[in-house]
Amino acid sequence: QVQLVESGGGLVQPGGSLRLSCAASGMLFRFTAMGWYRQAPGKRREPVATITTGRTTTYADSVKGRFTISRDNAKNTVYLQMNSLTPEDTAVYYCNRWPSAYDYWGQGTQVTVSS
C-alpha cells in the first residue's frame, strides 16, 4: 500500500530556510507526478509545488521564487527547499501524488515560522 513519510519541519525565524523530505513507497515513484501541499489552521489544504516525471515544476504564486521542489527517483523521495520563510508559510506540509492525490495522506510535517 502507499506510504508517504514527510520530515524536516520545525520552528524557524522569518527569513529562514527549511528543507522538507518525503519518502514514498508502495507506488511506481518514477512514473508518478508528485506535489507538496500545505494546510494552515482553519484553511483548506492547498498545493504549493508540483513536479512531473519529466521534472517540470509548478509553484503557487505565494511561494514562487522562494520554494524549490525536486525529486530523487533512486531514493523514492521528493524534496521541498523553502527559503525566505514568512509567518504565512506556517502550516502542516504534506506530499502526495499530483494532480490526483491518493486518498491516503501521511502525517505531514509541521512548519512554524515565528520570531
Helices and strands as residue ranges (DSSP letters): E 3-7, E 10-12, E 18-25, G 29-31, E 34-39, E 46-51, E 57-59, E 67-72, E 77-82, G 87-89, E 91-97, E 109-113
